[in-house]
Structure formats: structure tokens, C-alpha cells
Amino acid sequence: MKPACSDQRAEVALRYRDDHERVHRHPARVAAVNLPISGSRVRLRDVTLADADLLDAWSADPLMFGEFNDFGLERDPTDRDALAKGPYRNERNGQLIVERLDTGEPVGSVGWHKQRYGPNDRSEAWNIGISLIPEGRGRGFGAEAQRLLADFLFATTVIDRVEASTDVENVAEQRALEKGGFVREGILRGAQFRRGARHDLVNYARLRTDD
Ligand SMILES: CC(C)(COP(=O)(O)OP(=O)(O)OC[C@H]1O[C@@H](n2cnc3c(N)ncnc32)[C@H](O)[C@@H]1OP(=O)(O)O)[C@@H](O)C(=O)NCCC(=O)NCCS
């Protein structure tokens, strides 16, 4: 699993100023929501330095990322220097650990990054992704984790759209997104190249104004 923390510092500084201005314009829409956040089955918590070996083991395990995330790429090792300084999240992207509530066991991670649909800040969206360990699948964890992540991003940022895309054949993820409150929007034809062929993706999103 690629760490979500490979940021250029200058860009982060610029983003900080940008975000500061937006928070100033919309102060009522950004709440102080503390992690971990819990549902009925899982909680989302920050990645810590103690998770570095686990993240590397997950990254090296083809069963972990599954056939729909197999791009044949070398995966970067977890950035321990960045983790030693704080959580794996900033104004542009982030990653959280998904933990079972009943056992406390880490069962995967969720990540997000910014997507822009125009030159202005108000045209930004969060694009999210998820990977669960094989034993953690099919128990409702994926649906709840993605619902919690969207709730967290709406509560802590001014962005009004959280989106995800997945292979048209990844029925489990499509169902998990629907159960997580995401609305199916359409097909991105031939958007992804994996395993020697182009693949269609299906796009989902939750808007702040949904529900
Ligand atoms: C995709 C993933 C996040 C889904 O999370 P999950 O916890 O397994 O999903 P949930 O248990 O919340 O929901 C899965 C739903 O899909 C259904 N489902 C699973 N496999 C299915 C299949 N092959 N065909 C039809 N439905 C399927 C389940 O029955 C369930 O629906 P239900 O509750 O109505 O019965 C998880 O399986 C995973 O990490 N897979 C590997 C990585 C991956 O594909 N990530 C997404 C890449 S974009």
C-alpha cells in the first residue's frame, strides 16, 4: 500500500495558506472532530510509527491489495521520518487505520487525496480509497469505514464532495460504497490500465447535501 504522505513541503505550505483562507470564509463548516471516530463495527484512527512494519507487510502482500489494485508497481516503504513527526495526513491527502471495534485488531486502511474540477478552491473534491485484509472482508467493515471517512472529511474540511471509483467488476466495493451512502454516478471508460489491459471504472460520490 503506497503511503499517502509523499508530499512536497512547499506545496503543503501553500496549501496551508489556501486552506486557512477558506476556513476563515466558512468558519461554521469546519468542526474539531477528534480521531478515533467509531461506528458500530470499526473505528478509524491515525497511523503511528508503530504501524510502519504492518503497513510495509500489507504493501508487500498481493492478497492485501487484491486483483483490482494490482498495477505491477514497486511500492514505496512507509515513510518513518514523516510518521515520527505526526499523523499521516495534511491539507492534501491522508491515511487512517481501520480497526475492528470488538478485538481492536487493525484490518486495513483508508486513504484520500484532493481532486480538482476547476481552477478555484470550491471545485475541489476528496477522492478516497480502501484496502482491507482478506479476513476483514464481507463483514460490513468496508461500508462502515468509507461512511465514517466521508463523515470525517465533511466535518473537518470545507470540501463538499467525497468520491470513489472502482473497477466495474469490483462488485464488493460498489456494494460497500452504496451501503456507505455513496451514489453511483457513471462509467469512466477505459480509465485504468492494469494487467496488460484497459479497464472501465464506475464512479461514486457523496455530497455534503446528500441524506
Ligand atoms: C472492497 C472492500 C473494501 C469491501 O469491503 P467489505 O467490508 O468486504 O464490504 P462489506 O462487507 O461492507 O460489503 C460488501 C457487500 O458486497 C457484497 N459482495 C461481496 N462480494 C460480492 C460479489 N462478488 N458479488 C456480489 N456482491 C458481493 C456483500 O454481500 C456485501 O453486500 P451485502 O451486505 O448487501 O450482503 C474489501 O472487500 C476490500 O478491501 N477488497 C480488496 C481491496 C479493494 O478491492 N479495494 C477497493 C479498490 S477500489
The ligand as a MOL file (V3000), in Angstrom:
LIG
                    3D

  0  0  0     0  0            999 V3000
M  V30 BEGIN CTAB
M  V30 COUNTS 48 50 0 0 0
M  V30 BEGIN ATOM
M  V30 1 C -13.8180 -3.8090 -1.4680 0
M  V30 2 C -13.8190 -3.8550 0.0590 0
M  V30 3 C -13.2940 -2.5490 0.6150 0
M  V30 4 C -15.2950 -4.0310 0.5080 0
M  V30 5 O -15.3360 -4.0450 1.9120 0
M  V30 6 P -16.0900 -5.2310 2.6630 0
M  V30 7 O -16.0030 -4.9940 4.1150 0
M  V30 8 O -15.5780 -6.5180 2.1400 0
M  V30 9 O -17.5510 -4.9710 2.1600 0
M  V30 10 P -18.8970 -5.0240 3.0230 0
M  V30 11 O -18.8970 -6.2690 3.8420 0
M  V30 12 O -19.0530 -3.7200 3.7240 0
M  V30 13 O -19.9730 -5.1140 1.8690 0
M  V30 14 C -19.7510 -5.9700 0.8010 0
M  V30 15 C -21.0590 -6.1690 0.0760 0
M  V30 16 O -20.7540 -6.6520 -1.2080 0
M  V30 17 C -21.3360 -7.9180 -1.3740 0
M  V30 18 N -20.4120 -8.6960 -2.1820 0
M  V30 19 C -19.1720 -9.0870 -1.8690 0
M  V30 20 N -18.6310 -9.7530 -2.8970 0
M  V30 21 C -19.5660 -9.7690 -3.8640 0
M  V30 22 C -19.6180 -10.3160 -5.1800 0
M  V30 23 N -18.5650 -10.9360 -5.7160 0
M  V30 24 N -20.7670 -10.1740 -5.8800 0
M  V30 25 C -21.8230 -9.5280 -5.3440 0
M  V30 26 N -21.8140 -8.9510 -4.1110 0
M  V30 27 C -20.6990 -9.1000 -3.4020 0
M  V30 28 C -21.5510 -8.4650 0.0070 0
M  V30 29 O -22.5760 -9.4280 0.0210 0
M  V30 30 C -21.9420 -7.2010 0.7480 0
M  V30 31 O -23.2570 -6.8050 0.4920 0
M  V30 32 P -24.4820 -7.1350 1.4950 0
M  V30 33 O -24.0800 -6.6050 2.8510 0
M  V30 34 O -25.6350 -6.4280 0.9170 0
M  V30 35 O -24.5980 -8.6230 1.5110 0
M  V30 36 C -12.9600 -5.0370 0.6110 0
M  V30 37 O -13.5340 -6.2350 0.2010 0
M  V30 38 C -11.5050 -4.9410 0.1470 0
M  V30 39 O -10.6960 -4.3190 0.7970 0
M  V30 40 N -11.1750 -5.6030 -1.0010 0
M  V30 41 C -9.8200 -5.5840 -1.5440 0
M  V30 42 C -9.3160 -4.1990 -1.9520 0
M  V30 43 C -10.2910 -3.4770 -2.8530 0
M  V30 44 O -10.8950 -4.0530 -3.7820 0
M  V30 45 N -10.4310 -2.1710 -2.5740 0
M  V30 46 C -11.2430 -1.2940 -3.3670 0
M  V30 47 C -10.4670 -0.9590 -4.5950 0
M  V30 48 S -11.1390 0.4210 -5.4310 0
M  V30 END ATOM
M  V30 BEGIN BOND
M  V30 1 1 1 2
M  V30 2 1 2 3
M  V30 3 1 2 4
M  V30 4 1 2 36
M  V30 5 1 4 5
M  V30 6 1 5 6
M  V30 7 2 6 7
M  V30 8 1 6 8
M  V30 9 1 6 9
M  V30 10 1 9 10
M  V30 11 2 10 11
M  V30 12 1 10 12
M  V30 13 1 10 13
M  V30 14 1 13 14
M  V30 15 1 14 15
M  V30 16 1 15 16
M  V30 17 1 15 30
M  V30 18 1 16 17
M  V30 19 1 17 18
M  V30 20 1 17 28
M  V30 21 1 18 19
M  V30 22 1 18 27
M  V30 23 2 19 20
M  V30 24 1 20 21
M  V30 25 1 21 22
M  V30 26 2 21 27
M  V30 27 1 22 23
M  V30 28 2 22 24
M  V30 29 1 24 25
M  V30 30 2 25 26
M  V30 31 1 26 27
M  V30 32 1 28 29
M  V30 33 1 28 30
M  V30 34 1 30 31
M  V30 35 1 31 32
M  V30 36 2 32 33
M  V30 37 1 32 34
M  V30 38 1 32 35
M  V30 39 1 36 37
M  V30 40 1 36 38
M  V30 41 2 38 39
M  V30 42 1 38 40
M  V30 43 1 40 41
M  V30 44 1 41 42
M  V30 45 1 42 43
M  V30 46 2 43 44
M  V30 47 1 43 45
M  V30 48 1 45 46
M  V30 49 1 46 47
M  V30 50 1 47 48
M  V30 END BOND
M  V30 END CTAB
M  END
